[in-house]
Amino acid sequence: MLKNIKWKHYISYAVLAIATVVLAILSFSGALKSSSIYMLEKIAISIMLAVSLSMVVGFLGELSLGHAGFMCVGAYLGGKASVLLEPLLGEYPALIVSLLIGGALAALFGVIIGLPALRLRGDYLAIVTLAFGEIVRSVFMNTSTESFGGTLGLDTPRFDKKILFVIALVLVIGCLAVTQNLIRSKHGRAITSIRDNEIAARATGINVTKYKLVVFAISSFFAGVAGVLYSYSNYSVQSANFDYNYSIEILVMVVLGGMGSINGSIIAATLITFLDVQLQTHLTGDLAVLKDIFYALILIVLVIYNNAPALKGFREKYNIRKLFDRFKKHNPSSIKDDEAKWDRVPTKIQMDEVLSVDLQVSSPYTPDKSGKEDA
Amino acid sequence: MKLIETLISGLSMGSTYAMIALGYTMVYGIAKMLNFAHGDVIMVGGYMIFVTLSATGNPLLGLLAAVLFCVVLGVTIEKVAYKPLRGASPLAVLITAIGVSKLLQSTAQVVFGTAQKMVNVGDLGYLSWNGLTVQISTLVTLGCSMVLMVALSLFVKYTRTGRAMIAVSEDRGAAQLMGINVNKIIMITFAIGSALAAFAGLFMLMKSPSLTNTLGAMPGIKAFTAAVIGGIGSIPGAMLGGLLMGVVEAISLTVPAIAPYTDAIEFIILIVILLVRPTGILGKKRREKV
């Protein structure tokens, strides 16, 4: 059995687990500054958001521009639950229950948004998710001060920061386990087949409705959990923070990491959040916006580079994976049939290429050599 | 009287939305992409008006400068960011468009700063008639946009270029075979859309003089919503959707109980319409083929 385990599939867990243990030890020994702890919390939240959005965008192939909206639902409802439950249950049970409540309610909204997703595709769905995010924000902003704080924001219980980020990192590993296992299962292949060709997937007997709803639910569940963590991390929830720009920022992480790559999303989320916090503390005033220009340029250049039909040849020539493959020892006999690398195989069938008839006949008339000699 | 005043201001706001929505819907119909940066072209137009106005003091000159600059900007964006992606997946194009939108917003912030600029386009005063008080700028907005919309409809219907646009939107491949230069038509579409966006920028500044780098973000999203409600790709649909959106907004803003939820109400209408009629009010249903 052990032989079948690929190190590649578990490296992200291993790295995260080691990081969690090391950071936890550092934190309890008092070696970590509070600013680093704050950054670690932010990174954990970003990873969770990026991984969960990557499920919808990278694997299901639907664009969601309302991920911050799901996070907002989790942050407000989970935060409110923690405020109500803490006197009753105590610190830790309240945190756990509010994480579950925030996640579950966000998942419920995810299903509600997933329902139109069954009828709408592409751009329409993007605009509906965007609208959802704005609706959520506007509703929470106009609540009364007693219920959700309205424009003042909702204050949430204080929790020991030294422990909170460890819990956040453990939750990230949990999120990773759920998404990785889902994506690598039979269900994950069904989900990617919907991305590649929905009609073909439907024709193969895949229950598209079910899978779309499941992906939306799981993705928004983790967005909700990230929202609850956010509310604990910031001590308060402000609806203005969950605007559409935040959804875009999460999308940038997913695109930068590479669509359909969970490890990529993790790396990109860590990198961007790290840069973000660093730039926020070092750049002030109007210079802070240079960061946004940088993100925007990354987004444009990367997407054009990865998708432009004109650059196809260039991409294939300078593929990073291929460059790495050159250093690897190839051992064809070790590849078994049942561990087909489905994630590398281009699943998209180019219907135009299959159906097109090549009209350019290379040489319409080739004179016979012997005939020439005769004349 | 109050109701009529509300309706007029709603129609005026709606006609501004309709102008923006036309840019969205034409680009969507012809280039088959959602130009997310369209709203920010309005903002750039607004800044151009601001710059020209503070240099010369003439709002009409400002409008001219804004229209010219926006046309150049729109065409450049299309050439640099969208054209390389023609034939790529719609998701990739959409994400690039989002990137362009962010780029425009943050560049404007670097150039002009975060502080809001006050742009006084010129007070035209009020018009009173039988107890009805209407701002003249409202009527100007309404009149100008109606003229522009009629002109656009006539252009699309009766000129060679306009018909070529319809042809490209119906079947790009067939249009190309009939000798239509598709790239040129897409470029013209972006130019027209951006010019309309510059007009919308002026109308918005006439309504409220504060100018920031997010001037176009929310109206852009709302106008796109309007285009979707009307049926995206359809020019009368965008006008209808825009006007509807403006009237709903004006009515909702006058009712104190629901006024804070105005944005939410507009988006809920979008979701409901899309659920009932996924192609919008005037949109045509398209069969998906394998």
HADDOCK unambig.tbl for C-alpha pairs under 7 A between the chains (distance, minus, plus):
assign (segid A and resid 63 and name CA) (segid B and resid 91 and name CA) 6.89 0.50 0.50
assign (segid A and resid 116 and name CA) (segid B and resid 275 and name CA) 6.33 0.50 0.50
assign (segid A and resid 120 and name CA) (segid B and resid 278 and name CA) 6.74 0.50 0.50
assign (segid A and resid 123 and name CA) (segid B and resid 34 and name CA) 6.82 0.50 0.50
assign (segid A and resid 128 and name CA) (segid B and resid 271 and name CA) 6.34 0.50 0.50
assign (segid A and resid 131 and name CA) (segid B and resid 267 and name CA) 5.42 0.50 0.50
assign (segid A and resid 134 and name CA) (segid B and resid 264 and name CA) 6.86 0.50 0.50
assign (segid A and resid 135 and name CA) (segid B and resid 264 and name CA) 4.50 0.50 0.50
assign (segid A and resid 135 and name CA) (segid B and resid 267 and name CA) 6.85 0.50 0.50
assign (segid A and resid 138 and name CA) (segid B and resid 261 and name CA) 6.48 0.50 0.50
assign (segid A and resid 138 and name CA) (segid B and resid 264 and name CA) 6.27 0.50 0.50
assign (segid A and resid 139 and name CA) (segid B and resid 261 and name CA) 6.80 0.50 0.50
assign (segid A and resid 142 and name CA) (segid B and resid 260 and name CA) 6.66 0.50 0.50
assign (segid A and resid 199 and name CA) (segid B and resid 290 and name CA) 6.98 0.50 0.50
assign (segid A and resid 286 and name CA) (segid B and resid 110 and name CA) 6.13 0.50 0.50
assign (segid A and resid 286 and name CA) (segid B and resid 113 and name CA) 6.13 0.50 0.50
assign (segid A and resid 286 and name CA) (segid B and resid 114 and name CA) 6.75 0.50 0.50
assign (segid A and resid 289 and name CA) (segid B and resid 106 and name CA) 5.94 0.50 0.50
assign (segid A and resid 289 and name CA) (segid B and resid 110 and name CA) 6.74 0.50 0.50
assign (segid A and resid 292 and name CA) (segid B and resid 106 and name CA) 6.05 0.50 0.50
assign (segid A and resid 293 and name CA) (segid B and resid 103 and name CA) 5.35 0.50 0.50
assign (segid A and resid 293 and name CA) (segid B and resid 106 and name CA) 5.74 0.50 0.50
assign (segid A and resid 293 and name CA) (segid B and resid 107 and name CA) 6.69 0.50 0.50
assign (segid A and resid 296 and name CA) (segid B and resid 99 and name CA) 4.60 0.50 0.50
assign (segid A and resid 296 and name CA) (segid B and resid 100 and name CA) 6.62 0.50 0.50
assign (segid A and resid 296 and name CA) (segid B and resid 102 and name CA) 5.69 0.50 0.50
assign (segid A and resid 296 and name CA) (segid B and resid 103 and name CA) 5.19 0.50 0.50
assign (segid A and resid 297 and name CA) (segid B and resid 99 and name CA) 6.90 0.50 0.50
assign (segid A and resid 297 and name CA) (segid B and resid 103 and name CA) 6.98 0.50 0.50
assign (segid A and resid 299 and name CA) (segid B and resid 96 and name CA) 6.54 0.50 0.50
assign (segid A and resid 299 and name CA) (segid B and resid 99 and name CA) 5.59 0.50 0.50
assign (segid A and resid 300 and name CA) (segid B and resid 96 and name CA) 4.91 0.50 0.50
assign (segid A and resid 300 and name CA) (segid B and resid 99 and name CA) 5.49 0.50 0.50
assign (segid A and resid 300 and name CA) (segid B and resid 100 and name CA) 6.96 0.50 0.50
assign (segid A and resid 303 and name CA) (segid B and resid 92 and name CA) 6.11 0.50 0.50
assign (segid A and resid 303 and name CA) (segid B and resid 96 and name CA) 6.38 0.50 0.50
assign (segid A and resid 304 and name CA) (segid B and resid 84 and name CA) 6.90 0.50 0.50
assign (segid A and resid 304 and name CA) (segid B and resid 85 and name CA) 6.39 0.50 0.50
assign (segid A and resid 307 and name CA) (segid B and resid 85 and name CA) 6.56 0.50 0.50
assign (segid A and resid 307 and name CA) (segid B and resid 88 and name CA) 5.89 0.50 0.50
assign (segid A and resid 307 and name CA) (segid B and resid 92 and name CA) 6.75 0.50 0.50
assign (segid A and resid 308 and name CA) (segid B and resid 84 and name CA) 5.44 0.50 0.50
assign (segid A and resid 308 and name CA) (segid B and resid 85 and name CA) 4.71 0.50 0.50
assign (segid A and resid 308 and name CA) (segid B and resid 88 and name CA) 6.23 0.50 0.50
assign (segid A and resid 309 and name CA) (segid B and resid 85 and name CA) 6.69 0.50 0.50
assign (segid A and resid 309 and name CA) (segid B and resid 87 and name CA) 6.81 0.50 0.50
assign (segid A and resid 309 and name CA) (segid B and resid 88 and name CA) 6.41 0.50 0.50
assign (segid A and resid 310 and name CA) (segid B and resid 84 and name CA) 6.96 0.50 0.50
